[in-house]
Amino acid sequence: MGMNEKRIRLLQAGVENKGPVVYWMSRDQRARDNWALFFAQQEALAKKMPLVVVFCLVPGFLGAGERQYSFMLAGLQETADLLAAKNIPFILRRGDPVGVIPALCRKLPASMLVTDFDPLEIKRVWKAAVIKALTIPAWEVDAHNIVPCWIASPKQEYGAYTLRPKINRVLDGFMEEFPHLRNMPAYESVTAGKT
């Protein structure tokens, strides 16, 4: 089953390598009901390449403390376990995404990068810098909203009363069921001893 292509947008055309599809998980930290992960898997299966999920843990992000990080890490462990059951490696890295993600993509070497949409300014800055440092195709998927933000409205809205009618006009086109994550074929390990 495919997905609504309006959920996806190309950020950089680039040139593909002969390596895994890398999903840079950020805002949508889950293995279920995640359109970005599904798109990355769909691309990996079509290319007959492995899929690798990477999460970059940024110390002190937005003033987060031990309790917030403990909660997030417990959720990421659950996500890693679900991915492992589907034969999808999960890589956790600590540091600045602007250095970490491009270095990992080059080391693998990734055929393409998929990431989830995030409206936070700092994450948009990181994403732009990461993509600029790479030469591979980069895609963004709004895995967080029923109607992708760029479809709902191209501008900042003043309130729900201005946004609601715009969403309601297109909502029916985005009400499809989430597909199930499939088991990936047993490719030669892309992470053993390499990352």
CORZI-V639697 format. One record per residue. N is the residue number from 1. RES is the residue in three letters. PHI is phi in whole degrees, 0 to 359 (none if undefined). OMEGA is omega in whole degrees, -180 to 180 (999 if undefined). Layout:
# CORZI-V639697
n->N res->RES phi->PHI omega->OMEGA
n->N res->RES phi->PHI omega->OMEGA
This chain:
# CORZI-V639697
n->1 res->MET phi->none omega->177
n->2 res->GLY phi->274 omega->180
n->3 res->MET phi->228 omega->179
n->4 res->ASN phi->297 omega->-176
n->5 res->GLU phi->292 omega->177
n->6 res->LYS phi->287 omega->176
n->7 res->ARG phi->281 omega->-171
n->8 res->ILE phi->244 omega->170
n->9 res->ARG phi->218 omega->179
n->10 res->LEU phi->280 omega->178
n->11 res->LEU phi->264 omega->180
n->12 res->GLN phi->205 omega->-179
n->13 res->ALA phi->290 omega->175
n->14 res->GLY phi->63 omega->179
n->15 res->VAL phi->237 omega->-178
n->16 res->GLU phi->285 omega->170
n->17 res->ASN phi->267 omega->176
n->18 res->LYS phi->261 omega->-179
n->19 res->GLY phi->215 omega->-175
n->20 res->PRO phi->291 omega->168
n->21 res->VAL phi->279 omega->-180
n->22 res->VAL phi->251 omega->173
n->23 res->TYR phi->257 omega->176
n->24 res->TRP phi->275 omega->-179
n->25 res->MET phi->281 omega->-180
n->26 res->SER phi->220 omega->-177
n->27 res->ARG phi->287 omega->-174
n->28 res->ASP phi->259 omega->-171
n->29 res->GLN phi->270 omega->-178
n->30 res->ARG phi->205 omega->179
n->31 res->ALA phi->262 omega->178
n->32 res->ARG phi->253 omega->175
n->33 res->ASP phi->51 omega->-177
n->34 res->ASN phi->231 omega->-177
n->35 res->TRP phi->297 omega->-180
n->36 res->ALA phi->295 omega->178
n->37 res->LEU phi->296 omega->180
n->38 res->PHE phi->297 omega->179
n->39 res->PHE phi->298 omega->179
n->40 res->ALA phi->299 omega->179
n->41 res->GLN phi->294 omega->179
n->42 res->GLN phi->302 omega->179
n->43 res->GLU phi->292 omega->180
n->44 res->ALA phi->298 omega->179
n->45 res->LEU phi->295 omega->179
n->46 res->ALA phi->296 omega->-179
n->47 res->LYS phi->273 omega->-176
n->48 res->LYS phi->57 omega->180
n->49 res->MET phi->236 omega->175
n->50 res->PRO phi->292 omega->173
n->51 res->LEU phi->244 omega->178
n->52 res->VAL phi->236 omega->176
n->53 res->VAL phi->254 omega->179
n->54 res->VAL phi->235 omega->175
n->55 res->PHE phi->234 omega->180
n->56 res->CYS phi->253 omega->-180
n->57 res->LEU phi->275 omega->-178
n->58 res->VAL phi->261 omega->-180
n->59 res->PRO phi->300 omega->176
n->60 res->GLY phi->69 omega->-178
n->61 res->PHE phi->299 omega->180
n->62 res->LEU phi->51 omega->177
n->63 res->GLY phi->75 omega->-179
n->64 res->ALA phi->298 omega->-180
n->65 res->GLY phi->249 omega->-177
n->66 res->GLU phi->302 omega->-178
n->67 res->ARG phi->297 omega->180
n->68 res->GLN phi->294 omega->179
n->69 res->TYR phi->292 omega->178
n->70 res->SER phi->298 omega->179
n->71 res->PHE phi->297 omega->-179
n->72 res->MET phi->295 omega->-179
n->73 res->LEU phi->295 omega->176
n->74 res->ALA phi->296 omega->178
n->75 res->GLY phi->293 omega->179
n->76 res->LEU phi->294 omega->176
n->77 res->GLN phi->295 omega->177
n->78 res->GLU phi->298 omega->178
n->79 res->THR phi->297 omega->179
n->80 res->ALA phi->300 omega->179
n->81 res->ASP phi->295 omega->179
n->82 res->LEU phi->295 omega->178
n->83 res->LEU phi->293 omega->180
n->84 res->ALA phi->300 omega->179
n->85 res->ALA phi->294 omega->178
n->86 res->LYS phi->257 omega->179
n->87 res->ASN phi->67 omega->179
n->88 res->ILE phi->243 omega->179
n->89 res->PRO phi->294 omega->176
n->90 res->PHE phi->240 omega->-179
n->91 res->ILE phi->244 omega->176
n->92 res->LEU phi->254 omega->177
n->93 res->ARG phi->236 omega->179
n->94 res->ARG phi->247 omega->177
n->95 res->GLY phi->140 omega->-180
n->96 res->ASP phi->276 omega->-178
n->97 res->PRO phi->304 omega->-178
n->98 res->VAL phi->297 omega->176
n->99 res->GLY phi->263 omega->-173
n->100 res->VAL phi->292 omega->-174
n->101 res->ILE phi->293 omega->178
n->102 res->PRO phi->299 omega->180
n->103 res->ALA phi->298 omega->179
n->104 res->LEU phi->293 omega->179
n->105 res->CYS phi->299 omega->179
n->106 res->ARG phi->290 omega->-178
n->107 res->LYS phi->292 omega->-173
n->108 res->LEU phi->292 omega->-23
n->109 res->PRO phi->279 omega->-176
n->110 res->ALA phi->292 omega->175
n->111 res->SER phi->276 omega->178
n->112 res->MET phi->199 omega->179
n->113 res->LEU phi->242 omega->174
n->114 res->VAL phi->239 omega->177
n->115 res->THR phi->220 omega->180
n->116 res->ASP phi->266 omega->-180
n->117 res->PHE phi->290 omega->176
n->118 res->ASP phi->215 omega->-178
n->119 res->PRO phi->278 omega->-179
n->120 res->LEU phi->298 omega->-178
n->121 res->GLU phi->302 omega->-178
n->122 res->ILE phi->298 omega->180
n->123 res->LYS phi->288 omega->175
n->124 res->ARG phi->293 omega->177
n->125 res->VAL phi->296 omega->178
n->126 res->TRP phi->302 omega->-177
n->127 res->LYS phi->300 omega->179
n->128 res->ALA phi->299 omega->-179
n->129 res->ALA phi->291 omega->178
n->130 res->VAL phi->298 omega->-178
n->131 res->ILE phi->295 omega->179
n->132 res->LYS phi->298 omega->-179
n->133 res->ALA phi->279 omega->-178
n->134 res->LEU phi->246 omega->176
n->135 res->THR phi->244 omega->-179
n->136 res->ILE phi->271 omega->176
n->137 res->PRO phi->298 omega->179
n->138 res->ALA phi->228 omega->-178
n->139 res->TRP phi->237 omega->176
n->140 res->GLU phi->237 omega->-180
n->141 res->VAL phi->232 omega->175
n->142 res->ASP phi->277 omega->-178
n->143 res->ALA phi->263 omega->-173
n->144 res->HIS phi->259 omega->-174
n->145 res->ASN phi->248 omega->177
n->146 res->ILE phi->298 omega->174
n->147 res->VAL phi->257 omega->180
n->148 res->PRO phi->305 omega->-178
n->149 res->CYS phi->305 omega->-177
n->150 res->TRP phi->289 omega->175
n->151 res->ILE phi->269 omega->-177
n->152 res->ALA phi->301 omega->179
n->153 res->SER phi->196 omega->180
n->154 res->PRO phi->278 omega->-177
n->155 res->LYS phi->223 omega->176
n->156 res->GLN phi->288 omega->-178
n->157 res->GLU phi->267 omega->-180
n->158 res->TYR phi->281 omega->-179
n->159 res->GLY phi->185 omega->-179
n->160 res->ALA phi->300 omega->-178
n->161 res->TYR phi->293 omega->176
n->162 res->THR phi->269 omega->-178
n->163 res->LEU phi->276 omega->-174
n->164 res->ARG phi->307 omega->-180
n->165 res->PRO phi->297 omega->179
n->166 res->LYS phi->293 omega->178
n->167 res->ILE phi->293 omega->-178
n->168 res->ASN phi->300 omega->180
n->169 res->ARG phi->294 omega->-175
n->170 res->VAL phi->244 omega->-172
n->171 res->LEU phi->304 omega->-177
n->172 res->ASP phi->302 omega->-180
n->173 res->GLY phi->285 omega->-177
n->174 res->PHE phi->235 omega->-176
n->175 res->MET phi->262 omega->-180
n->176 res->GLU phi->290 omega->178
n->177 res->GLU phi->288 omega->175
n->178 res->PHE phi->289 omega->174
n->179 res->PRO phi->282 omega->176
n->180 res->HIS phi->272 omega->175
n->181 res->LEU phi->293 omega->-178
n->182 res->ARG phi->265 omega->172
n->183 res->ASN phi->288 omega->177
n->184 res->MET phi->275 omega->175
n->185 res->PRO phi->300 omega->-179
n->186 res->ALA phi->278 omega->175
n->187 res->TYR phi->283 omega->172
n->188 res->GLU phi->301 omega->-176
n->189 res->SER phi->304 omega->178
n->190 res->VAL phi->265 omega->-176
n->191 res->THR phi->247 omega->-175
n->192 res->ALA phi->297 omega->176
n->193 res->GLY phi->71 omega->-175
n->194 res->LYS phi->251 omega->-173
n->195 res->THR phi->242 omega->999
